Amino acid sequence: KQVSHKPRAPTEDLFPIPDARHDVAQWVIEKLQVKIVQYQASQQDLAMAMQSAVTNPLAMLFVKDDSVPDSFKAAAKQVSHKPLNFAVMINTNDQIIKQYQLKSMPGMMVFFSQNGTAEGLQGLPYQGRMAQSDLAGFFNMVLPDGAFDDNSASKKKKDTIKAGPAKEITTEQPFETVCGSTGLCVIAAFDGLEGQEAQEQKLEVLDTIRKKKSGPFRFAYVDATCHGEFMGGFNVNSGDLPTVVVVSPGRKRYTQ
């Protein structure tokens, strides 16, 4: 079967950015920014958010429109190593504002359960400035390093993530086996027709990235020319290679 390829500059590395490995690693780390889940202003969505906060602390931003301040995004990325999820409730209505006694808008609260049960759920309001440094400082105060790491209820629902060397996704070793069901999976998609030497060079770059990033990440690679149908699920075709996709298996979301 013939596969069409778009011309590629000889200096092009694993990703469509500058060739320096530091730049490559930094680009991927930025791609691994924390996902901010969006909820509608309804009791149903609110219940879903609170349910998620039972097993993992949740920083919930309440806004009256559908915009998320850049400072909140930046603060979320700054503390991405912590067991803290992030969400925004858009179009927050007066009922919810009154329910949580929000003093100003946008407002923010961190919800958590010390014992991993719904009965133990509590909310801590944030009353500082909506500035990155202030928000990050609040997150660090609420969740000092090591906090919630021993939450037994959370541990039962999560498999252990060990960011070892990247594993190849194949028919015998499929995506579910390599990437698991929690955390994030960084998948490097290669053009298998380039040859073994080219692939080894790209794997070396991928390993450099892996060593620079700690947290709930697994690393994988795939011969996208042999597994085009699989990569097509991430809107990747032969003309996009080489590229990288960051996948959240649990939330069934990805970014390229």
N, C-alpha and C positions, 0 to 999 in steps of 0.2 A: 504493500500500500504506500503510495507516494504522499508525502506530507509537505505542504508549502511552508516556507519560512521567509520572513522578511529579512532584508539585509541587516547585518549587525556590525557595528564598528569594532575593530580588533581590540580596542581598549575597554570595551564594555564589560563590567564585572557582573557579579551575581544579580545586582539590582540596577535599575535605570537611574543611577546617581553617580557622583564622583567615585573614582577608582580606589581612593584611599580607604583602607580597612576601617580606620577609626570612624570615618564618615559613614561607611556602610553600617557599622554596628550602631552608631548613634541614630541613624535613620530608622532602623528596625526597632530600637528601644522606644523611639517616639511613636512608632506605629502601635506599640503595645500599651498605649494609654488606657486608663481605666474606662470601662464601658459605663456610661451613665444611662440607666434605664429610665424610660419615660412613662409616666402614669397619667391617666386622665383624672380630673377632679370628680371622682365618684366613690361611694362607700365600697363598691366592689373592688375597684383598683386599690383603694386604701387598705382593704383587708388582705389583698395579695401582697402588698408591700410589707405589711406588718408580719405576715406569715414568714416571709423571707428573712426578716430581722431576727426571728427566733434562733436561727442557726448561725447567722452572720450579722454583726452589727451593720446598721444601714444609716448612711448620712442622706437625709431627705431634704431637698431644696424645694420650697414652695414659691411659685411665681404666679403672677396674675395673667401673664401672657404665655407665649410658648418659647421664650428665649432663655438660654442658660448663660449666666455671666462667665466671661473668660477666666475670671479669678477663681471661680468654683472648679472649672475644668483643670486649671493649673494646680490648684491645691490638691485635687484628687490624684493627679499624676505624681505630685511630690511625695505623697504617702502611699504610693501604689504597693509598697512592700507589706503593708499592714492588712490584717484580715477584715477589711472594711469595704462594703459595697456602697455604690452611689446611685442616687435616683433623683428625679425631678418630677414634681407634680405640677403640670401645666394648667393654666386657667383656674387656679385655686379660687373657690367660691367663698362667700362670707361664712357659710356653715362650717367649713373646714377650718377657716381662720379662727372662728370662735371656739371650735372644738379643741384646738391645740393652743389656744390663747396666744396666737402669734402677735407680737407687739408691733412689728413692721414688716413690710414686704419689699423685696423678697425676704422670706424667713427660712430658717434652717434648723433642723433638729437631728440628733443622732439617737436612733432607737437600738436597743440591745437587750439581751436577756443573759443575766449572769449564770443561770443554771440550765440554759438551753431549753426552757419550756415557755409556752405561751403565757402562763400565769406569771412568770418572772419578767415579762417584757416591760420595759420602761423607756421613757423618752427624756432626753436632756436637751433643752433649748439653747440655741446659740444667740447671743445678744451683742456680738461685736460687729466690727466693720466687715463689709463684704469684700475684703482684700485677701489676696493669696496668702500673705504671711500670717495674717490673723486667723484665717480659716485653717491653715496647716498647723498652726500652733494649737488650735482648739482640738483638732483631730489627734495630735500627739499627746495632748493632756488627757483626753478621754480614753485613748487606746495607747498607753505606753508600750514600748517594745516588749513582746511576750504576752501581752494581754490577750485573753481568749484563745491562746494556743492550746490550752488543755481543756477546751469545751468538749466534753465527752459526747454530747448529743451531736455536735457538728462532726466529730471524728467518725462517728458511725455512718454518716451519710457521705463521707468523702473518701476517695481512695488516695493513697499516698502518692505524691508527685515527686519523682526524682529526675531532675533535669540532666540526665546523663547524655552521652554522645547521641547524635541524631540517628534515628532508625529509618530504614527505607520502608515506604508503603508499597506493598505488593499484593498480588492476588492471595498469596498464602498468609501474608501478614497485613491485613486490611487496616483502614483508617481507625476503626473502633479499637483495635488492639494496640496500635501505636500511640494514638492520641488520648485514649481513655475517655472519661465522661465528665471530668471537671477541669477547672483551670483553663489555660490557653495553650494552643498548639501552634507552633510556628512551622509552617510547611514551605520548604524551598522546592520550587518546581523547575526541573532541569530539562534541557533538550538532550535526550539520550543518544542522539545521533552525533553529538560532538565528540564522543570518545571518552575513554576511561581517564586519561590525564586531565582533561578539562573538568570532568566531574569531580575529581579529587581536589582540584584547586578550589572549586566552589564549596566543597564540603569543609575545606580548611577555613574558609571565610565564615561559614555557618558556625563552625566550632568556636571561632573567635567571638562571634556574637553571643553564643551560649554562655561563654565564660564571663561576659560582661554583664549579663542580666540574671539576677536572682529573683526568686518568686515562683508562683505556681505555673511554670511553663514547661512544656515538653517540646522537643525539636524533632522534626522529621524531614525527609526529602522524598521526592517521587520523580520517576521518569515520566514526564508529562506527555511525551510522544507515544509511549506504550499505554498510558492510562489517560488518554484524552477525554474519555467520557466522565471519568471521576473528576478531573480538573474542570471540565465544563460546568459542573455543579457550582463552581466558584467563579464562573464567567471568565475562565482563563482558556485561551486557545493558543495554538502553536506560534502565532505572531506576537504573543506577549512574553515569550520565554527569553531569558530566564526571569523569574519573578518570585515573590514570596507572598504567602497568604497567612494571616493570623486568624485562627479559628477558635471560637468558644463553643466546644461540643455541647456543654450543658444548656447554653442559651440559644444554640443553633444560629449563631451569627458569625460573621467574618468580615475582615477588611483586607483589601489588597493594596 
